[in-house]
């Protein structure tokens, strides 16, 4: 099978796994959410790079539609929260080349730094768009007497923090136990390609 085709098939499988993990109830309280689907997407982005990570994120966002997992207020809100936000999780791939170089030379400190950075960048880039949608479209439902900006910042900030912490813990365990998961055998699409 052509290497490029394998990369895209792998990305589609990762997107499906991400959406399946997103179906597991992980709500912390009534409004905060831990997104387990972020974990395989960050692994994939660190394996294959930014562009494949962004495309897998886009597929992840689209998969919410046939599963009936879209919360609809308006078309712009849906576009921001599902079509725009999820691809930004793939920005974790910015750290792919650095991580893979670190693993090859067994520089575990640098590898861990790359993993932590990737988890934070991918998660907070995605949640930035949820914050924007929260402010614009969900602000009218703000609880606790908060302004729409503060409310969206709190809700999405805490959710991003919970999600990134979970991803960091799992990926650091993977780096220690199974580091080869981050290095594809064909070495296609390392870095930003």
N, C-alpha and C positions, 0 to 999 in steps of 0.2 A: 504494500500500500504506500502511496506517495506520502512523504513526511509531512507536507503541508496539510494534507487531508487528515492525517492522524492528529495533528494539533487542533484542528477545528472540531473533529469528533470528540476529542478529549474535552475541549471547552464546552461543547453541548452537554456532555455527560455531567461535567462539573456544575453547569447552570441548573440542570435537573436536580442534582443532589442538593444544591443550594436552596432551591425552592422547596424541596421536600423537607429539609432541615428547618426551613422557615415556618413550616406548618406545625412544628412541635411547640406547644404553648410554653413560653418562657417569660411571660409578663411578670414584672416586678412591681407590684401594686396595680393600680388601675390604668396607668398611663405609660410607664416605662417598659421598654422591650429590649430583650437580649436577642440579637439576630444571629442564630447559629449558622445560617447560610453564608455568612461572611467568611467563615473559617475555610471551607474548601475553595472559595473564590480567591482568597489571598494565597493559598498554597499554589493554585493554578497560575496566578499572576507571577508568583516568584519562580515558578518552573518555566514559564513560557514567555514572560515579558509583558510589557504594557499593552500593546495592541491586542493580543489574544485575550488578555485579562479584561480589557474594556468590552470586547465583543461578547465574552462569556457573561459579563455583567448585564449587557443589553439583553441577551437571551433570558437571563434570570428575571429581569424586569418584565419582559414580554410573557413569560410563563405564568405570571400571576393572573393574566386575563382568562385563559381557558380553564383555570382552576377556580375561578370565581373569587379570587383573593384580592380584588381591587376595591378599595374604598373610594367611592366616587362622590365628589362634591361638584366638580366642573371639569371640562376637558383640559384647561390649562393645568389644573391641580394634578390630574392623572398623568399628564405628560411630564410634569416636573418630578413627581414622586416615583414613577415607574420607568419611564423611558429615559429620563435624564439622570436621575440619582444613581440607579444601580450600575450603569457603566462606570461611574466615577470610582467605584470600589476597585476597579481594575488598575487604578493608578498605583496600587501596591507594587505593580510590576516594575516600577522605576528602580527598585532595589534588586531586581533579579540578577543582573550581571555581577553586582558587588557580592551578593550572597553566594552565588555559585563559585566565584573566584575564592572567596573565603573558605568555603567548604573543601575545595580542591586542595588548598594548602593547609587545611586543618587549623585555621585561625578561628576558633570557636567564639572568641570575644567579638570579633568583627561580624561573624555570622549572626550572633544573637542581636547585635546592634541593628543589623540590616532587617532582621525579622521584626523586631520591635518597631522600627521606623516604618516598615511596610504596613504593619497592622494599623498603626496610628494614621498614616497618610491615607490609606485606602478607606478606612472606616470614617474618618472625619471628613474626607472629601465627599463621600456618599451622604453622610448626615448633614452636611452643609445645605444640600438641596432639600432635604426633609425640613430643615430649619426654615429655609426660604418659603416653602409651601406652608409650613406651620404658621409662620407670621402672616402671610398673605391670605390664606384660605381657612385656616383653623383658628386664627386668633380670636374670632368672635365667640369661640367656645372656651376661652381661657378661664381656668379655675383659680381659686385662691385669691381672686381680686388682682391678679397680675396683668400687666400690659401684654398685648400680643407678642411683642418682641421678647420680653423676659420669659413669658410662658413657653414659647417655642424654643428658646435657648435652653431653658431648664429641661424640658421634656426630651428634646433631641440631644442635648449635651449629655444628660445622664444615660440615655440609651446608647449613644456613641461610646461613652466611657465603658459601660458594661460590656458592649460588644467587642471593643478593642481589647479589653482586659482578658476576656474569654479567648479571643483569637491569639493573643500573645502567649497565654499559658499553654494552649494546645500546640501551637507551632513551636514553641521552645522545647516542649516534650518531644515533638516529632524530630526536631533538629538533633536532639540528644540520642534518641532511640533509632530513628530511621532517616538519617540525613539525605540519603539518596533519593527520597521523594521529591526533593527540590531540584534535582539535576536530571533532565531528560536524557535518555540514551542517545537521541539523535542530535541534541544540542541546537535545535532549530529555534529561532526567534528569541535568542537571549537578549536581554536589555530592552530597548525600546521598539524593536521591530515587531 
